[in-house]
Each structure stands twice: as C-alpha cells, then as structure tokens.
Amino acid sequence: MGIITIAALCYNTPMIKAFIFDLDGTLVDTLEDIALFMNGILKERGWPEHPVQAYRHMVGRGFTKLVEAVIPAGTGVNFGEFHDYCFALYKDLGAGQTTPYPGARATLAELSSRGAALGVLSNKPDDIVQKVVATLFPDIRFGFVRGGLAGKALKPDPAGALEGVAALGASPGECAFVGDSDIDMLTAKAAGMLPVGASWGFRGQEELWEAGALRMLSCMAELLPLYGLEP
C-alpha cells in the first residue's frame, strides 16, 4: 500500500487532544548506538557481530528480547548473568550519540505550545528512557514518560498506553499513538487510540500498514493537522 499522508486524510480524522510517542525509531534514531553497544560486547566475548541493519528487527520488544536475539545459537551462556552485565553497561550509556529525527523537536514544541498533551511510552528500560528524553528534549513539556519497568507489561499490552492517556487528561479516542513498528500499531488498536505510523523508523510502511496503521507520516510535521494546525 502506498504512503497516504496525514494531510490527505484529515477530513475523517477524529479530534485529537493528546499524542503518545514511541521513542526509538520514532522520535530518536538509536539504531547505530544500539548496534555499536551490543556488537562491542559480542566482540569482547569472541562472538559474531551483527550488521547494523539487522538490529532493526531485534529492537522494540524490550531489552531482554534484544539480549536474547544477539546471543549466537547454541552458546552455553548463563543468560541471567549476561543480561545483567549488558544492562549495567547500557544504563551508563545514556543518550550516547543518539539524535532526534529531523523535525521532531520543532513539531513537539509547536504541539506543546498550542496545548497538546504529549507522552512517551517505550519498551526500552525506564531509566534509559528518562535519561534520553531529558537529554534530547529538555524544553518539551511531556505529561507522561515511561519505559519498561519490572512488574509492568510491555507493549503491545495496552496497559501502559492507557495509563499514559489518563495521565495526559484525555480519553483513548482523543489520543494518537505514534510509532514505527507493528508493536506500536497493535498497542494503539488494543488501547482504542488512533494508530499513526512513522514511516522513517526502523521497520517501514509495509509492516505498519499490515499491523493496522490508519495514518502514515512521511515527516513529523504531518502530525500538526491532527491537532488542527498547518504543517
């Protein structure tokens, strides 16, 4: 299915008051940082490294799943110890060399200044999500920022998204959930929110459409019409 922009579909768009964003692959480009970090640990152990592009399909389901994905098949490693070792190093990484996608800061600032409620929900560990958001978007007013927490279900379970929209003071039907993966679209649908695909992210349009995206962005500014603003 070809790309259909927000502007072309705004005639039948519900009134949106709040936006919840995925982080990696949606607001920030972390792919090379993640690949560099994980490949460094693999090299340290004498294990095969993965191409940067392979990480597009390893991320998105939380840190534990990422660690599982990088370990070579048949390796007799104590997973718990290896996971904890990786996590201890990852927590210190912070934002690393990560940068926001073009237009992300400007669009978020415009939405926030006009009264839109903004949130971030990621499967990335919460400590790191908080650091990345605070470092890269220090002037953006987010009403909800959450990553993966012990005892809390990860996306595509809708619990986090519903917690977020409640914190933002909106109903699910008044919220757009913006993400770059099938997980994000499934989360949006399960929570009763508008599923909006970020076509520039890690996974691409086809996966987003197939997972239920109802709108597709080609750039961040195309969010503005959902809030009644000119792109």
N, C-alpha and C positions, 0 to 999 in steps of 0.2 A: 504493500500500500504506500503510495507516495506521501510526502510530507504535507500536512494540512496545518496551516499556521493558526494561532490564536485569533489573529485579526480577521481571518476568513470565516471564523466560526462564532464570533462573539454574539451574533444575533440570537443564538439559542443557548447562551451561557447563563447559568444561574448566578444570582447576586453573590459575589464572593467578598467576604469580610476578613478572612484570615488565610494565611499561607503557611504550610509546614513543608520544610525542605529536607530532603536527604542531604548528606554532606559530601562524601567522596564521590566524584563523578558528576555532581550536580552543582554545588557551589564552589568546590575547590578541586584542582587536579592533583591528586596524590599518587597517581599510578607509578611514576618513576621513583618517588620516595619509598613507596612500599616495596617495589622490586629491588631497589638498591639495598634496603634494610634486610629483607629476607634473604636475598642472594648472598649478602655478606655473611650471614650465619651459616648458610649452606656451604659456602666456600670454606669457612672456618672448620667445618666438620668433614670436608672432603667429599661432599655430596654434589650431585649435578645441580647447576643453577638453571633457572627458568627464564626464557625470554620475557622482556618487559610486557609484551602484548599478552602473554599467557596469563598475567595477573588480572586482566580484565574479567576473567571468569572465575578467579579464585576469591575475589573480594566481594563484599556485600552481605555475607551471611554471618558476620561476626569474626572476631579474632581467632577463636578456637577452630573454626572451619578453615580459616586461612592457613593456620599452622598445620592442620591435618593435610591440606592439599599440597603443601610443599615437600613433605617428607617422602623420600623415594619408597616405592613399593618394596615390601619385604625387609625393611630396615627394623632391626630389633632394638628400638629406642624406647626408653621409658617416657611415654608421651606426657605424663603429668609434669615430670621434671623438665622436659624440653620446652613445653608450653610455658611454664613459669619462668624459665630462663629467657625465652624470647620476650615475654610480656614485660619483665623487669627492664630490659633494654628499650623496648618500644615506648614505655611510659616516659623515658627520658628524651625521646626523640622530639616531642612537641610538634610544632608545625614544620620542622625541618626546612626543606626548600620548597614546600608547597606554596602555591599561589592561587588566588581566586580566579575563576574563569572570567574572560572579558565581559564587562558589563555587570558583573554580579554586585559589586559594591554600589555602583550608581543606581541600579534598579532597586536594590534593597533600601537604599537611602531614600529614594523617591517614594516607594510604597510606605515606608515608615513615616515619612514627613507628612503624608496625606492621611495618616490614621489607620493604615492596615496593620493588623496584628500578625506578627511573624514568629515562627518557631523552627527549630531544627530537631530532627529525630534521625539518629544513625544507629547502626548495629556495631559501629566501632566502639571500643571501650570508652566509658563515660569520661574518665579522667582525661583522655586524649582529646575527645570531642570538646570538652570545656576549654582546654588549652588552645586548640586550633581556632575555635570560634572567637575567643577573647583576643588572640593574637592577630588574626587576619580581618576581623570585623569589629574592631574596638568601639566604633562610633555608631554601630547599628543597634537599635533597641529591640532585642528579642525577648518575647514574653515567656518562652519555653525553649530550653536547650537540654537535650538528653541523649546519651549514648547507651551502650549496653551496660546493664547493672546486674549484679548477682541477684537471682530470685525474680527477675523481671523478664517476661517473654520478649524475644526479639521479633522484628518484622519478619514475615508478613502477619504475625499476630497483630490484631488491631488495637490491643490494649494501650500501647504507648501513644499511638496516634490519637486515640480518644482522650487519654489523659492530657495530651498536648492541646487539643482543641478546647477542652474545658478550661485549661489554664489561660487560654487566649480569649475566653469570653464569647466564643462563637458556638454554633451548632455544627455537626458534621456536614450538613448540606450547604453551609456557608463557607466551607473550607476547601481550598485546593491543595492537594498533596503532590509535590513536585519531586520527581526522581528520575534516575537514569536506568533503572533495572526492572525486571519483572517483579522482584520482591516489593518494590515501591508501588507499582501499579496494583498488585494484589492486596497490599496493605490499604491503599486508598479505597479500593472496592469493598473490602471487608469492613472498613470503618464508615462507609457511606459518604465518602468525600469524592471530590472531582479528581480523577487520575490524570495528571499532566506529565507528559514525557519530556525529558531533557535530551534532545537528540545528539548533543555534543558529548555526552558522557561515555562511560566505559562499554556499554552494551549495544547501543544502536537502535534505530527506529523499529526494525522488524520485531525484535523481542518486546519492545514497549507496546506496539500495536497488538501483538498476539496476547499479551498479558492483560489487555483491557484499557489501554490509554484512550481517553476520549478527546484529548487535546495534545498537540505536539508542538514543542517550542523549537525554533531554529536559533534563537538567541534569547538572552534573559529579558531584554526589553519587551518581548512579546507577552510577558506576564501583565504588563500595565493595562491593556484593555479589559482584562478580567476584573479589574478594580475600577473600570470606567475612566481610565486615563489614556492619553495619547501615547503611542510607543515612540 
